[in-house]
Each structure stands twice: as structure tokens, then as C-alpha cells.
């Protein structure tokens, strides 16, 4: 179990390799992902970063709920900060980032995909923000990035309901750029990555910086608000009930406190 980086010319393929847990991120894997992304951000030989998950079932199925279940407010904030650090790197490093979504991309996994510049998905992929079912909200940037990509109304539907979005619907809403048969996803993602790797790295860096100006303004303040709200929910009975119910494979009984 690891986060692996394989070089293919100018393309760095980053794979979350924890298939036994559907590539869900615990602290060890999230820290490894952050560290790899920091290294790649500073590596001129890495022209494009391609993020995916090991196996054929999941991109990143979310955060490790067993770990999250015992967090208090301060620990939850640090966990949110770690996830936001990974997502912010994907969004801001001066080179294109591509998500090859080969299965479940839920919770933190969806938030990592949202932070990538381009999202390609298998037609078997499912994306969503199911945190409400655990008595919490997205904490890795999803409350801000999802509305920018799909619009406020559909984003609220997804966040409020917690329902998964099938690949076709995700494509209709612009949540993913393209969809492919499962065996065609990685070849297509690599083809695009290699095409981009042939471009001027400086032009790509400037193009990314310029297009990301769309995200400026109050975004940093909004992220801080999201972190505060995410962490505060870890003092609630609903959070404890939601995660306990998940661990016990039963329906949660939320009481609004």
C-alpha cells in the first residue's frame, strides 16, 4: 500500500495504491500524496501530472472513515488542512493535472478530482460528496470547487443529498470532460498527457495561472470557512452517529445535534 509515482517521459503518473480499501486515504497516504505533489511541483522534468487509483474499482473512494470516526474538532481541522493541501497543490502547481477517474471518486476523492485541471472518467465511474450521510460536510474544498464547475443548484443537490453521480450525468454537467470504456481510459489519459507535455512548460504554467484567476477573490476566505464548519461538525452527535452507522453497516439516525 502506497502512493506510487511512475515517470513516462514528461508525464508523472501518481497512483493511490490501496485497492483493498478502494484507495481511501488515511493520514499516511494523504501525507505521501501531498509530499509527492510538492516534489513534482518543483521538478522541471515533470511536465504533466496524471492522478489515478490502483485497480479497476476506485479512483479514490474517499477519506478513511474509520480514522475520521474518532477525531475531535482540532484533529478534524488538521485532517481537513491536509486534504486541502493536496487539492490546492493539484489546482495550483504550474503544470497541467489530469484525473483519470477509473471508478469511485467519492468524498475526498471527488474533491481531489475537482482540483485537477482536466477530469477523464471511465463510464463505470461514480462521483459524489456523500459527507452529509455521515453528519458532516465536504472538507477538502468541495463546497467551493463543485459549484464553480457544475453550477450552484446542481452542486447543492449533490452535497445536500449525498447521492452518487453516474459518469454520463457527470459528463452532462461538466463534472468530467470526457468518458471512456474502462480499458480505454488510461490510454486516452496518457495520450492527452503526452500531448500536453509537448507544449511549452512556461506557456502552460502561465495559462494555468491566468485561467485560475477565475478562482480568486474570496476563495481563500471561503476555504477557511469550509474548514471551520467541517471541523466543528466533529463535536456533533450526528457526526459520531453517522460514522458509527457506516462502520456498523446500518442506517444512521441523525438527531440534529
N, C-alpha and C positions, 0 to 999 in steps of 0.2 A: 504494500500500500504506500502510495507516494504521489507527488506531483512531478511528472516527468517532462523534460524539455528535450526535444529532438530537433536537430538542425537539418533542413533540406534546402541547401543553398542559402538564400537570404530570408527564408521563412523559418520562424521558430514555432514549432508545434508544441503547445503546452497542453498536457493531458492530465486531468484529475483522475488518478488511478486508485479508485477504491470501489470497484464494482460490486463487492459483497454488500456494500451499504448504498448502492445506487449512486455512488460518488458524492454522497452527502459530505459536507465539510465540517470537520471538527476543528479545534484550535490548531492542532499540528498541521493539518492540511491547508487551512486558511493562511497560516503564517508562512508555510512553504510557498503557496501561490503568491502571496504578497512579495516575498523575497525574490522569487524568480522574475516577477514583473518589474521590480526595481532594477534588477540586473539587466534585463532586456531593454529597459528604457534607456540605459546608458551605453548599450552595446551597438556600435555603428554597423556591425556585420548583420545584425537582426533588422531587416527592412520591414517585415510584416510579422505580426503575432497572431497565430491561429489557436484559439482555445476550444477544447472539446473534452469529452469524458470517455473513460475506458469502457469497453463493452458495447453492446447494442441496445441497452435498455434506458440509459440515462446520460444526459449531459452533466448536470449537477442537480440531484433531486431535492436539494435544499440544504439547510443547516442541520447539524446533528441535534435532534430534539432531545435525545437522552441527556446530552450535555447541557442544553439550554434549560432543561426542566428544573435544575437546582440553582439557577442564577438568581442573585439578588439584583437590586437596581444598579448598583455600581458595576457589578460584573457584567450585567446586560449591556450597559453603556460601553464598556471596553470591548465586548463582543461586537456590538454594532459598529464601533470605530474601526475594528479590524476588517469587518466586511466592507465598510465604506472605503477603507484604504485600498482594498483590492479593486473594487469597482471604479474608484476615482483614477487609479492607475490605468485601467483599461480605457477609460474615457479620455485621459489627458496625455499619455505618453506620445511622443512626437513621431508616431508611425501608425499605420492602419492596424486595427484589431478586428478580427473576424471571429464570430462564434459559429461553430459547426454543431448545431443542436441535434444530437443523434438519439434523443429520447426525452425523458422527463427533464424539464427545466422549471422547477417549482421553487417558490420562496427565494432564498438567496441565490439559487441557480438562475432563476429568471432575472433577478437583479443584476447578476454578472453579465448575462446575455444582453440586457438592456444597455449596459455600459459600453458594449462593443460598438464599433462604428458600423459594422455590417453583420447581419444575422441570417445565416442559411440554416434550413431545418430539414430533417427527414419528414416524410409525410406521416410518420408514426409519432412524431414529437408531440408533447403536450406541455404548454406553458401556463403559468399561473402564479398568483400570490395568495396561497391558502392560509396565511397567518391568522386571519380572523377566526378560523376554526380552532385555533389554539389560544384564543383570547388575547392576541397581540396584533401588531400591525407590521408591515414591511419596515425593516430597519437598516437595509443596506443601500438605500437610495431609491427604492421602487416607487415611493409615493411621489417623487419628483420626476423621475425619468419616464415612467409609464404614461402619465398624461401628456407629456411632450411628444411622445411617439404616436399614441393612438387617439389622443383627444381626451378631454376631461370626463365626458359622460361614460365612454366605454371603460376608461380606467377605473372610475368609481364602481361600475358594475363588477369588474373583475376583483377589485380589492374588497368591496363590501360582501360579495357572495362567496369569494374564495374558490370559485369553480375553475377547473382547468379549461384551457382553450386549445382545441384541436388545431393541427397545423394549417388546415385550409382556412379556418376562421382567422387564425393569426395572420395569415398572408393577406386576407381581405382587409384587415385593419392596419396593415403596415407594420405589424409587430415583428414579422420576419420578412426579409427581402425576397427570398425565393424558397421553394420547397422541391425536394428531390426524393426519388426512391431511396431506401436506406443504403443500398450498395453504390449509389451514385453520389451520395452526399460528400464524402471525403475527397473523392476525385474532383468534384466541382469546386469544393472549398480550396483545395490545393491549387487548382488551375487559376482561380481568381487571385489567390495569394501570390502566386508566382508572377502573374501579370502585373500586380501592383508593385512587387519587388523590383520590377524592371524600371519603374518610374524614378524620377529624381527624388531622392530621400528628402532633400531640402524643400522641394515643392510640395511633397506630401505632408511634411511637417507643418509648413505654412498653411496649406489647405485645411488641415485638421484644426489648426489654431483658429483660422478665420471662421470656419463653419461652426466651431464650438462657441464663438461669440454669441450665438443664439441662446446659449445656456447661461450667460452672465446676468448680472443684475442681482437679484435677491436669492439666487440659487444657494449660495453658501449658507445664508441665514435660514433658508428652508431646510437644508440638510441638518443644521443644528437643531431646529425644532423637531424634525423627524427623530433624531437621536434621543432627544429629551423624552418625547412621548413613548418611543419604543422602550426605553429603559424603565420609565415609570410603570409601565404595564406589568413589569416583573414583580411589583409589590401587590398585584391584584390576586384575588381568589380565582378569577376567571382564567388567568394565565396558568396557575397551578392545576386547575381542573382540566383545562384544555390539553395540557401536555401529559398529565396523568392519564387522561382518557385515551390519548394517542398511544401511550406506552402499553396500556391495558387492552387496546383494541376494542374500545367501546365508544358509544356516542357521548360527547360531553354534555354536562348540564350546567350551563352558564347562568349566573345569578346577578350579573351586573355590578359586582363589587370586587 
